[in-house]
């Protein structure tokens, strides 16, 4: 009996030593799980690749007369070389030139904007742009949806939304990872206010430039005031749509209303029609776009 008792005590001692040994490993940070309540040291997770690339290597532009440089070089004519988005003019330093350099812009930027285009035309322009597989697509459209023969002829808010969504879907179906920079529609009422003091400009306006806003430029009666306010309200509604639709696409950046808020002066307006951007105005648009595209956060 004493031998068996001795063997039992020896076995218990071995087990106890083993338990103490394990406990000691835990206390000194061994490989065993941490005691209850202790916080294990977490390994840092790799940073996710940001959805927005601030250095795209190719640019395609879609939109209307502003992106075509209309009336910036000569009366009632396109001048794409001064386009804020893809132009080559050294005095403008377009977005493409700022991003890619002059040689890179010449080889890897394309302008599919069309003077007179409305939002309904954007899906077709997007399809054309997609064939080039650009890393960045710029959008400036909506002014012609407000600039109609009358306020009642303006594109409805519902149609404008549907057409813009279709344009983005057209691009996404072909290029899921292409980035999109969306400019706000300019403040048309301010452009009227700045240009109406120029007699030549008002004569050009009579040829059919944005009649919903610019017709009867000197009229100040209640009907004219209501018409201009209606157009302005529609522009603001368009900008809300651009912001909303763009916000639901992680690779889309809206300018935050920067173009709408920009206070175009006489130096920034065409000296032929006093409504479209001059070369100076195109350069200001390029500055805004470059700042937004290269910002760390949208």
Secondary structure, DSSP 8 states (H G I E B T S, - for coil): -HHHHHHHHHHHHHHHHHHHHHHHHHHTT-SS---TT-------------S--SS-S-EEEEESTTTTTTTSSSTT---GGG-TTT---TTT--HHHHHHHHHHHHHHEEE---TT--GGGHHHHHHHHHTTT-SEEEEE--HHHHSSSSGGGS--HHHHHHHHHHHHHHHHHH-TT-EEEE-----HHHHHHHHTT-HHHHHHHTTTSSHHHHTTTT--SHHHHHHHHHHHHHHHHHHHHHHHHHHTSTTEEE-TTHHHH----GGGB-TTTSSSB-HHHHHHHHHHHHHHHHSS--
